[in-house]
Amino acid sequence: MATAPHPQSTDELFHALRENHQRPYGRTRTVTAEELVDAAERFAEPVPLIHALLELQEAYTYGSDPRKSPVVFARLLTLFDEQPDAFDERLRAQLFWRFKWVANALRALPEIPLASLRQWLTEMRDRYEKEGLGLQPYYGQAYQLAVHVGEDTTLAYELWAGRRRTPHSDCEACEICERALYRVAAGDDERALEVWAPVLAGKESCQEEPARSVSHALLPLLRTGHADRARELHLAGYRACRRNPSMAGEVGRHLEFCALTGNEARGLELLAENRNLFDEVDSPLDQLDFLTGVEVLLRRVEGLGHGELPVAGYAGRAWTVAGLCAEVRGRGDGLAARFDTRNGTSAQSGRRTVRLDRAPLLDALELALRTRGLDELAPGGAAGAAGVAGARGAGVAVSVSRAVSDVPEELPELIRRARELDEEGHPGARACWARLRGLVAARDYSHPEDPAVGPYGRLCADLLSDEAYRAAERGDYASAVDLHEEAAGLYEDAGAPDDVVLARACALLAAAEAAGEDGEGGEGEAEVKAAGLADAHAAVVRLHEEATGLAPYVEGRLLRLRASALGVRLQTSGDPAHAAVVFAEADLLQEFATRHGLTTQVSGAMLLRAGTYALSGDLPAAVAEIDALRDRLASDGPAWHLPRALGLRGRLQLGLRDVAAAHADLAEGLRLAAAWPADAVDTSRLHADLAQTCLHLGRPDEALTHLTRSAEVDLRDGKRVDAFCTYSNAAQLCLDLGRIEDSIALLDSLLGEPDVTGGELDDRLVAQLRLLRARALHAGDDLKAATAEFVALAAESAGWDDDPGSHAMIAAETAMILAEAGEFDRAGEVADRALAAHALSPRYELISNCLRELARLRAQQQGPDGLAAALAHLDEAGRVAEAARAAGFQPVGRSLETALAYEHGRVHAYVGAYEDALAALEKALALLGEPGAEEGGAGEWAECVRLSGAVEGIYLERPAPALVRLDAAVARLTALGHLEECEPLASLAAQLRDEG
């Protein structure tokens, strides 16, 4: 099937070739290139056909299809021999450059005899000599063949490396990689890394570099003690080669790196991301390289006892680690044997054995912020594997003990123990209920005939109640309502009236919470939810008053539900008038619980009082209450409430701006939480609060650790939306800290989750993650990938009729990225869409920034030719500023009019209209006004003065008034204490004096 209409003229053909050249390597580009060759053959001119064949050979070469590349080159060589005049200097250079491509392709095919490889190198040498070209590229290919075959490479290396480079030599980056690999093979890792330094630092690059060098340098970096650098390069290098069939070998080495650094779980995740390489790599040599890396990983995972884990592999069947490992071993051994047979050596099998037998180089190296273990990859394994995520790696000591009562083995005792712990509110009840749930679900379950245990229906109701509490904890209130109601019915059938009342009261409160989750947010929803909670409170009170003979623990829970309903109402409404009734209910609960010795409910009442003081704005009273509770918990218990109390105290101290005290409380709360079951304490909240506290303390790396731990706990508890939001915050913090690759790796991991790829997660949340990733790609100078993601997001968000403001934001950013890439027509179209969305939901500052940036980029990249379009953008920005002023909009920082005047100055300076530029900058200075002692606008004012001084003193060649301006500004800023802002002004003044 044709991918595009056939060109009807050579102009259309060349246009189609240019378009295809912009596509990523892969099947679409290759098929299109084949069709364009067919089209070129219909023209009676050789030049179009030459261009089409060159494009096709490139598509085959970088699409990992070595069998077809030499065939295409043979046609090109025939055309050159028959019509040499059709090849201009550029085409001739390309032709002779690609002799190396053919040599590489033939070497990758074990069916090509060794004699044929040597014959091709002889052909290359003869052709180069005939053309008068230097032979360094030929000797480079001879050296690479010697390495591949396993011959002594000393002489071959000297014949190549000792020669001067020529215009047809491999690029500097590729040759550096070969020289470094020569040192690695000699066992000199340190020298290899010295050779690699320019490539690894990004100073030398090409189509394949630095990704190729990075993949080879990972293990030498580990062996020489540079683990952090290896981690950094792994993140950046893997992203450059993932899913790319022509870089399958590089992907294999990244998998091997994961296996040898204790990151087997990450390795399996990366393998799943690259499952396409099992079927899309046509180069046998690349297949061998890839499969060997895969086998290193799979052997390691199987050796750790996880051979039955599901894993991504060849299409058409489900694979386990053990099954895929056996398949890959057979294929890899077969490929190595074929190459060895062709080469007459055992070099390929030997190198493969060395890789497979290599022992791990590090027990553990944290490669990504989102750390996972192999246990978490097992079906159902994520729920319990993160149990001690509470304080792991967060600078907080972890107690390995767990204050949980042993789960009885005998069924009657297990049921009684579960109910006793549940009545007490002890977190150990959860383990008992979980054990009972498994037993009851078994086909051979037989309920004990024991009056103390009660009927089977009551046990089922107990399990439903436990499940309902869990649903409410993860925010699934609708499910909680259904479960509580079902449990109430079973309790009624079982003759347990106390439990009926309690289940129905819980259902009432959950229903009020569920009703509050139905809307889109805002004040109206808050009012509705607050009213619903008031109604739920009244209904629970009625239930309580109508019930008789309730057990004290049941009555205590009812009082707690009453107080909680009013507490949540206060939190929802924010109305201080609602506080008094909360205090009244809390006092009632505390008095009753104290009288009946219900320590858990006493603690709950005091926590509620402290929270109510905080919501009312009386933080000192809240701290006093929580201090009294802390003393009581230390003497009377329950001990499992202490982490929660310390967490609240930490948040209160943060509100009182005592950050050090807040950190101490939160850290202690997290330490104590480790002694209890993972779901007994809200460790996610503790981590999130600690992250905020660490940011205030200037410890962002520790904050980042706490954010990721918080997200891990939420994932374990099934709160996926909360987890993804927290991970998003972590990714943004990474970006703010300049840890760009960490941010991208984290976002890639999230966006690869099954519920994301399957479209199950909220589409706006996914869009937020993608937007953040696009920004990170842009910050990492991957403009092409960033542009593609921004464009896709802008197209998708155009359909968000309920949220035009977000579309305006995304479209505005997309327009700026397109302009940065020089695609001004597309940028203008997207900017128009941003303006249209802005008309529906104003984003004055954002749109003004976008239009000004488009103007600046136009002037900067196009000079005078772009002035008219740049001024049109600024005129539109002027209209936005007028509308903002009319609407009473107050921007953050300088006014939109000031920013516009400054941009007029920059735009006119870029196009050489210096008088206009100076006039605009002076207008901006007048709008800014003189700076004050405060931090705010001194920097903007100083930059405006600097640019004015540069325009006047350098471009208008009027240094005297420029120096007056600069000296006065320096004196002004110095007097105000803005010494840092003075430096660029003083530097420019010194330059003008030196040149004068």
Secondary structure as GFF3:
##gff-version 3
##sequence-region A 1 996
A	DSSP	alpha_helix	10	21	.	.	.	ID=ss1
A	DSSP	alpha_helix	27	40	.	.	.	ID=ss2
A	DSSP	alpha_helix	46	62	.	.	.	ID=ss3
A	DSSP	alpha_helix	69	82	.	.	.	ID=ss4
A	DSSP	three_ten_helix	84	86	.	.	.	ID=ss5
A	DSSP	alpha_helix	89	97	.	.	.	ID=ss6
A	DSSP	alpha_helix	99	107	.	.	.	ID=ss7
A	DSSP	alpha_helix	114	131	.	.	.	ID=ss8
A	DSSP	alpha_helix	136	149	.	.	.	ID=ss9
A	DSSP	alpha_helix	154	161	.	.	.	ID=ss10
A	DSSP	alpha_helix	172	185	.	.	.	ID=ss11
A	DSSP	alpha_helix	189	200	.	.	.	ID=ss12
A	DSSP	alpha_helix	211	223	.	.	.	ID=ss13
A	DSSP	alpha_helix	227	241	.	.	.	ID=ss14
A	DSSP	three_ten_helix	245	247	.	.	.	ID=ss15
A	DSSP	alpha_helix	248	259	.	.	.	ID=ss16
A	DSSP	alpha_helix	264	273	.	.	.	ID=ss17
A	DSSP	alpha_helix	277	280	.	.	.	ID=ss18
A	DSSP	alpha_helix	284	303	.	.	.	ID=ss19
A	DSSP	beta_strand	310	311	.	.	.	ID=ss20
A	DSSP	beta_strand	319	320	.	.	.	ID=ss21
A	DSSP	alpha_helix	321	343	.	.	.	ID=ss22
A	DSSP	alpha_helix	347	357	.	.	.	ID=ss23
A	DSSP	alpha_helix	374	377	.	.	.	ID=ss24
A	DSSP	alpha_helix	382	385	.	.	.	ID=ss25
A	DSSP	alpha_helix	411	424	.	.	.	ID=ss26
A	DSSP	alpha_helix	429	441	.	.	.	ID=ss27
A	DSSP	alpha_helix	456	473	.	.	.	ID=ss28
A	DSSP	alpha_helix	477	494	.	.	.	ID=ss29
A	DSSP	alpha_helix	497	516	.	.	.	ID=ss30
A	DSSP	alpha_helix	523	546	.	.	.	ID=ss31
A	DSSP	alpha_helix	552	573	.	.	.	ID=ss32
A	DSSP	three_ten_helix	576	578	.	.	.	ID=ss33
A	DSSP	alpha_helix	579	596	.	.	.	ID=ss34
A	DSSP	alpha_helix	599	615	.	.	.	ID=ss35
A	DSSP	alpha_helix	619	636	.	.	.	ID=ss36
A	DSSP	three_ten_helix	639	641	.	.	.	ID=ss37
A	DSSP	alpha_helix	642	655	.	.	.	ID=ss38
A	DSSP	alpha_helix	659	673	.	.	.	ID=ss39
A	DSSP	alpha_helix	683	696	.	.	.	ID=ss40
A	DSSP	alpha_helix	700	716	.	.	.	ID=ss41
A	DSSP	alpha_helix	720	736	.	.	.	ID=ss42
A	DSSP	alpha_helix	740	751	.	.	.	ID=ss43
A	DSSP	alpha_helix	754	757	.	.	.	ID=ss44
A	DSSP	alpha_helix	763	779	.	.	.	ID=ss45
A	DSSP	alpha_helix	783	797	.	.	.	ID=ss46
A	DSSP	alpha_helix	804	820	.	.	.	ID=ss47
A	DSSP	alpha_helix	824	840	.	.	.	ID=ss48
A	DSSP	alpha_helix	844	862	.	.	.	ID=ss49
A	DSSP	three_ten_helix	863	866	.	.	.	ID=ss50
A	DSSP	alpha_helix	867	886	.	.	.	ID=ss51
A	DSSP	alpha_helix	896	910	.	.	.	ID=ss52
A	DSSP	alpha_helix	914	928	.	.	.	ID=ss53
A	DSSP	alpha_helix	938	950	.	.	.	ID=ss54
A	DSSP	pi_helix	951	955	.	.	.	ID=ss55
A	DSSP	alpha_helix	959	976	.	.	.	ID=ss56
A	DSSP	alpha_helix	979	995	.	.	.	ID=ss57
###
